[in-house]
Amino acid sequence: MRKRLYGLMAGVSLFGYVGVASAQELTIFWAEWDPANYLQELANEYEAETGVKVTVETTPWSDFQTKAFTEFNAKGSAYDMVVGDSQWIGAASEAGHYVDLTDFFNKHKLNETMAPATVKYYAEYPAASGKYWSIPAEGDAVGWSYRKDWFEDPKEMEAFKAKYGYDLAPPADWKALRDIAEFFNRPDEKRHGIAIYTDNSYDALVMGVENAIFSYGGELGDYANYKVDGIINSEQNVKALEIYKELYGFTPPGWAKSFFIEDNQAITENLAAMSMNYFAFFPALVNEASNPNAKNTGFFANPAGPGGEQFAALGGQGISIVNYSENKEEAFKFLEWFIKDETQKKWAELGGYTCNVAVLESAEFQNATPYNKAFYDTMFKVKDFWATPEYAELLIQMNQRVYPYITGNEGSAKEVLDALANDWNETFKKYNRVQK
């Protein structure tokens, strides 16, 4: 398609850039997965409307962060925008890698049009500062799939009620989640109760544990003040860690390094009654080509904890303009187009997980797939990990503490979390977040 040519823009533009020729091409950097392919399809429509070619460049998840920050630190202009992990926002903004989008955010009232949790965790930094660095782009969180045929088998339903005293159904709380996992765990039949995240190489295990912590009424810390004592090692968090360890006992054999691939396989290969995973990986479970049990696979949101709190660990990403881009003017134009309600509707239709409230609340969206309703319920009840620049160290420390306890029965939950509180305190002192 012929590219539309732009002349030089005289004077100061809406966004404050002077005398810059609008770009004929833009590059967005993201990880290699299906949502990036959907974004490329969406970007092709932008090209059709404007003549500006937008390329979504991808790299495997394993080197996404390294490749992005290598380019950022070199102040390179290879990428005009990046769909970066929510946890990057502190490091990228404090180092000057991201363009400040606060004025853009406020002008377009994105606090009103995007789901509040996605604004808080994908866009704002520091916490509660009113400063924004990303536009919520790919909403995601941890949810659950389950085997409807196992749950709806009359004999199983009768046996479950006889044992536990209530009806077998998708669990409304973590007690039921635990009971159902125990009930279906039958190693002699090569059938197991549950598949959870256990991989400790990045954030999989931590995300899984967060699902329990947040719904048990716990928190990781006071993000605004970097306080962790009595928070990460609270009574609620001890109980949450204990039940997560108990659930590990109902997983298939060899489940000590499992993430999204294995957790989908738990359903497709008849291994488990229920499986934890990001919503972004659920499309494969409703596709009969990739899941022979597609017709018998259902979905539910992360259950409530004992006090009625119901939250889930946040995944997903926001899209940011790279400060070293030579095409900021056109990048802002693309974002203006991207946030339109009609564009967000198309984004959802293609398979992207919109954060747009109007689209999420529509019956059309909620009924479009078997998991969209659970996604809608979840995206207004999500919480995230630390977004402070030293988040990677905090993540490693949490993995090092909780993994041996969950998979190796080392120590107690209280001992683990007390030690983690000490680790995090020392990290925040090292980076002058708190007084030494």
C-alpha positions in Angstrom: 0.0 0.0 0.0 1.3 3.5 -0.9 2.4 5.3 2.2 1.0 8.8 2.8 3.6 11.5 2.9 3.6 14.1 5.6 5.2 17.5 5.5 7.2 19.1 8.2 5.0 20.3 11.1 5.8 23.9 12.0 5.8 25.2 15.5 5.0 23.2 18.7 2.6 20.3 18.2 0.0 19.1 20.6 2.6 16.9 22.3 5.4 19.5 22.4 7.6 18.2 19.6 8.9 20.8 17.3 9.5 20.7 13.5 9.5 16.9 13.2 8.4 15.0 10.1 5.7 12.5 10.9 6.9 9.0 10.6 6.0 6.7 7.7 6.8 3.7 9.8 6.6 2.7 13.4 8.0 -0.3 15.3 6.4 -1.8 18.4 8.5 -4.3 20.4 6.8 -7.2 22.2 7.2 -10.8 23.3 6.6 -13.6 20.9 3.0 -14.9 21.5 -0.4 -14.8 20.0 -1.5 -11.4 21.4 1.5 -9.9 19.4 0.1 -11.4 16.3 -3.3 -9.9 17.0 -1.7 -6.5 17.5 -0.1 -6.8 14.1 -3.5 -7.5 12.6 -4.8 -4.4 14.3 -1.8 -2.4 13.2 -2.5 -3.4 9.6 -5.8 -1.6 9.9 -4.0 1.5 11.1 -1.8 1.4 8.0 -4.9 1.0 5.8 -6.4 4.1 7.4 -3.3 6.3 7.6 -0.7 4.9 5.3 1.7 4.6 8.2 3.2 1.1 8.4 3.4 -0.4 11.9 5.5 -3.4 12.5 5.2 -5.5 15.7 8.7 -6.9 16.2 8.8 -9.9 18.6 11.4 -12.0 20.5 10.9 -15.0 22.7 9.7 -14.3 26.2 13.0 -15.7 27.6 15.0 -12.8 26.2 12.3 -10.1 25.9 13.4 -8.1 29.0 17.1 -8.4 28.2 16.7 -7.3 24.6 14.4 -4.4 25.5 16.6 -3.0 28.3 19.8 -3.5 26.3 18.3 -1.2 23.6 17.0 1.2 26.2 20.3 1.5 28.0 22.1 2.2 24.8 19.5 4.9 24.1 18.8 3.2 20.8 15.9 4.2 18.5 15.1 0.7 17.1 11.8 0.7 18.9 9.2 3.5 18.8 6.9 1.8 21.3 7.2 -1.3 23.6 4.5 -3.4 25.2 6.4 -3.9 28.4 5.6 -5.9 31.5 3.9 -4.1 34.2 6.8 -4.7 36.5 9.2 -2.8 34.2 7.4 0.5 34.7 9.5 1.7 37.7 12.9 0.8 36.2 11.9 2.2 32.7 10.4 5.5 34.0 13.1 6.3 36.6 15.9 5.6 34.0 14.2 7.9 31.5 13.4 5.1 29.0 9.7 5.9 28.8 8.0 9.1 27.6 5.8 10.7 30.4 2.2 10.1 29.2 0.5 11.9 32.1 -0.9 14.8 30.0 -2.1 12.4 27.3 -3.7 10.1 30.0 -5.5 13.0 31.5 -6.6 14.6 28.2 -8.2 11.4 27.1 -9.7 10.6 30.6 -8.2 7.2 30.5 -8.8 6.9 34.3 -12.5 6.7 33.3 -12.3 4.5 30.2 -9.9 1.9 31.4 -10.4 -0.7 34.2 -9.1 0.9 37.4 -6.7 -1.9 38.3 -5.1 -1.8 34.8 -4.5 2.0 35.3 -3.0 1.4 38.7 -0.7 -1.4 37.7 0.1 -1.0 34.0 0.3 2.8 33.8 0.9 4.7 37.1 4.3 5.0 38.8 5.1 5.8 41.6 2.1 4.3 43.3 -0.7 6.9 43.8 1.4 9.6 42.2 -0.9 10.5 39.3 2.1 10.0 36.9 1.5 7.7 33.9 3.9 6.0 31.6 1.9 3.4 29.7 -1.5 2.9 28.1 -3.2 -0.3 29.3 -3.0 -2.6 26.3 -3.1 -6.3 26.9 -5.1 -7.1 30.0 -4.3 -10.4 31.6 -4.6 -12.2 34.9 -4.5 -15.7 36.3 -7.7 -17.7 36.1 -8.7 -21.4 36.0 -9.9 -24.0 33.6 -11.6 -27.3 34.6 -13.0 -30.5 33.2 -16.8 -30.1 33.0 -17.3 -33.7 32.2 -15.5 -34.8 35.4 -17.5 -32.3 37.5 -20.8 -33.2 35.9 -20.5 -37.0 36.1 -23.5 -38.1 38.3 -21.4 -40.6 40.2 -18.7 -38.1 41.0 -21.3 -35.6 42.1 -22.9 -38.1 44.4 -19.6 -39.2 45.9 -18.4 -35.7 46.4 -21.5 -34.6 48.2 -21.4 -37.7 50.4 -17.8 -36.9 51.4 -17.8 -33.1 51.7 -21.5 -32.3 52.4 -22.0 -29.8 49.5 -22.5 -29.9 45.8 -19.7 -30.4 43.3 -19.4 -27.3 41.2 -16.7 -24.8 40.1 -15.2 -23.6 43.4 -16.5 -20.3 44.9 -13.8 -20.2 47.5 -10.3 -21.7 48.2 -11.7 -24.2 50.7 -13.8 -25.8 47.8 -10.8 -25.5 45.5 -8.8 -27.5 48.0 -11.6 -30.1 48.6 -12.1 -30.6 44.9 -8.4 -31.0 44.3 -8.2 -33.6 47.0 -11.3 -35.4 45.7 -10.1 -35.8 42.2 -6.5 -36.7 43.1 -6.2 -40.4 42.2 -2.6 -41.2 41.3 -3.5 -44.9 40.8 -5.8 -43.9 38.0 -3.3 -41.3 36.6 -5.8 -38.7 37.4 -5.0 -35.7 39.6 -6.7 -32.9 41.4 -5.1 -29.7 40.2 -2.3 -28.0 38.2 -0.7 -24.9 39.6 2.3 -22.8 38.8 5.6 -23.9 40.3 8.3 -22.7 37.9 10.7 -20.5 39.9 12.8 -19.2 36.9 10.8 -15.9 36.6 7.4 -15.0 38.1 5.3 -18.1 37.6 5.5 -19.5 41.1 5.2 -16.0 42.6 2.0 -15.3 40.5 0.5 -18.6 41.7 1.2 -17.8 45.3 -0.1 -14.3 44.9 -3.4 -15.8 43.8 -3.7 -17.3 47.3 -2.2 -14.3 49.2 -4.5 -11.7 47.7 -7.6 -13.7 48.1 -6.7 -14.5 51.7 -6.8 -10.8 52.4 -3.0 -10.4 52.3 -0.7 -8.0 50.6 3.0 -8.1 49.6 3.8 -4.8 51.3 3.0 -1.1 51.4 4.1 -0.1 47.9 4.1 3.6 48.6 6.3 3.4 51.7 8.3 0.2 51.0 7.1 -1.3 54.3 7.0 -5.1 54.5 7.2 -6.1 58.1 3.9 -7.5 59.3 2.6 -7.5 55.8 4.4 -10.1 53.7 4.7 -12.2 56.8 1.2 -11.6 58.0 -1.1 -14.3 59.4 -3.2 -14.2 56.2 -0.1 -14.8 54.1 1.1 -17.7 56.2 -2.3 -19.4 55.7 -2.2 -18.6 52.0 1.2 -20.1 51.6 0.2 -23.2 53.5 -2.8 -23.9 51.3 -0.7 -23.4 48.2 1.7 -26.0 49.4 -1.2 -28.3 50.2 -2.5 -27.9 46.6 0.9 -28.9 45.3 0.3 -32.3 46.9 -2.6 -32.8 44.5 -0.6 -32.1 41.3 0.5 -34.6 38.7 4.0 -36.2 39.2 7.0 -34.1 38.1 5.1 -30.8 38.6 7.9 -28.9 40.4 8.9 -26.7 37.4 5.5 -26.1 35.7 4.2 -23.0 33.9 1.7 -22.1 31.2 2.5 -24.9 28.8 2.3 -27.7 31.4 -0.8 -26.2 33.0 -2.7 -26.3 29.6 -1.4 -29.9 29.1 -3.0 -30.9 32.4 -6.3 -30.3 30.7 -5.6 -31.4 27.2 -3.9 -34.7 28.4 -6.4 -35.6 31.0 -4.0 -35.1 33.9 -6.0 -32.8 36.3 -9.5 -31.7 37.1 -8.5 -28.0 37.4 -5.7 -25.9 36.1 -4.3 -22.5 36.8 -3.2 -20.3 33.9 -3.2 -16.8 32.4 -6.3 -16.0 30.4 -4.1 -15.3 27.4 -3.5 -19.0 27.1 -7.1 -20.1 27.3 -7.9 -19.8 23.5 -5.9 -23.0 22.9 -8.3 -24.8 25.3 -11.4 -24.0 23.4 -9.8 -25.0 20.1 -10.5 -28.7 19.3 -7.4 -28.8 17.2 -5.2 -28.2 20.3 -7.5 -29.5 23.0 -9.4 -32.8 22.4 -11.4 -32.0 25.5 -12.4 -28.5 24.3 -16.1 -29.2 24.5 -15.7 -30.4 28.1 -13.5 -27.6 29.3 -15.0 -24.8 31.4 -13.5 -21.7 33.1 -13.8 -19.8 36.4 -12.3 -16.8 38.1 -9.9 -17.2 41.0 -12.0 -18.1 44.0 -12.6 -16.1 47.2 -10.6 -16.5 50.3 -12.0 -17.4 53.8 -12.8 -13.8 54.5 -14.7 -13.3 51.2 -11.9 -11.3 49.5 -11.6 -12.2 45.8 -8.6 -11.1 43.9 -6.2 -12.5 41.3 -2.6 -12.0 40.3 -2.2 -9.6 37.4 -0.5 -10.4 34.2 -0.6 -8.3 31.0 1.2 -5.2 29.8 0.8 -1.5 28.9 2.1 0.1 25.7 4.7 2.9 26.2 6.5 5.3 23.9 10.3 4.8 24.0 12.0 8.1 24.8 14.7 7.5 22.2 12.3 7.1 19.3 12.7 9.5 16.4 9.0 9.1 15.7 7.3 10.2 18.9 4.7 12.4 17.0 3.4 9.4 15.0 3.6 7.2 18.1 1.2 9.5 19.9 -1.1 9.5 16.9 -1.1 5.7 17.0 -2.0 5.7 20.7 -4.8 8.1 20.1 -6.2 5.7 17.5 -5.6 2.6 19.8 -7.6 4.0 22.7 -10.8 4.7 20.7 -13.7 2.6 21.8 -14.1 1.2 18.3 -10.5 0.2 18.1 -10.6 -1.4 21.5 -13.7 -3.4 20.3 -11.8 -4.6 17.3 -8.8 -5.4 19.5 -11.0 -7.7 21.6 -12.6 -9.3 18.5 -9.2 -10.1 17.1 -8.3 -11.9 20.4 -6.5 -9.1 22.3 -7.6 -8.6 25.9 -8.9 -5.1 26.0 -8.8 -3.0 29.2 -11.5 -0.7 28.0 -14.4 -0.7 30.5 -17.2 -0.2 27.9 -16.0 -3.2 25.9 -15.5 -5.4 29.0 -18.9 -4.6 30.3 -20.7 -5.4 27.0 -22.7 -8.5 26.7 -21.2 -9.0 23.3 -17.7 -9.3 24.8 -18.7 -11.4 27.8 -20.5 -13.9 25.6 -17.9 -14.1 22.9 -15.9 -17.0 24.4 -16.4 -19.4 27.3 -13.8 -17.6 29.3 -14.6 -13.9 28.7 -17.0 -13.6 31.5 -14.4 -15.0 34.0 -11.9 -12.6 32.5 -14.3 -9.6 33.0 -14.9 -10.7 36.6 -11.2 -10.9 37.2 -9.9 -7.7 35.6 -11.7 -5.6 38.2 -10.2 -7.7 41.0 -6.5 -7.9 40.2 -3.3 -6.9 42.1 0.3 -6.9 41.1 3.9 -7.5 42.2 6.3 -4.7 43.1 6.9 -2.3 40.2 9.9 -0.6 41.9 13.1 -0.7 39.8 14.7 -3.4 41.9 11.7 -5.7 41.4 13.9 -8.4 39.8 15.8 -8.8 43.0 12.6 -9.0 45.0 11.3 -11.6 42.7 14.4 -13.8 42.9 14.3 -13.5 46.7 10.7 -14.6 46.9 11.4 -17.5 44.6 14.4 -18.6 46.7 12.3 -18.6 49.9 9.0 -20.1 48.8 10.1 -22.7 46.3 12.0 -25.0 48.7 9.0 -24.8 51.1 6.3 -25.6 48.5 8.1 -28.3 46.5 10.6 -29.6 49.0 8.9 -29.3 52.4 11.7 -27.1 53.8 10.8 -25.0 56.9 7.4 -23.6 57.8 5.4 -21.0 56.0 6.0 -18.5 58.9 9.7 -19.1 58.8 9.8 -18.6 55.1 7.8 -15.4 55.1 9.8 -13.9 58.1 13.0 -14.6 56.1 11.5 -13.0 53.0 10.5 -9.9 55.0 14.1 -9.6 56.1 15.4 -10.1 52.5 13.1 -7.4 51.2 14.0 -5.0 54.0 17.7 -5.3 53.2 17.0 -4.8 49.5 15.1 -1.6 50.1 17.8 -0.3 52.4 20.4 -1.1 49.8 18.6 1.0 47.2 17.8 3.8 49.7 14.0 3.2 49.6 14.0 3.2 53.4 16.4 4.4 56.0 19.2 2.0 57.0 
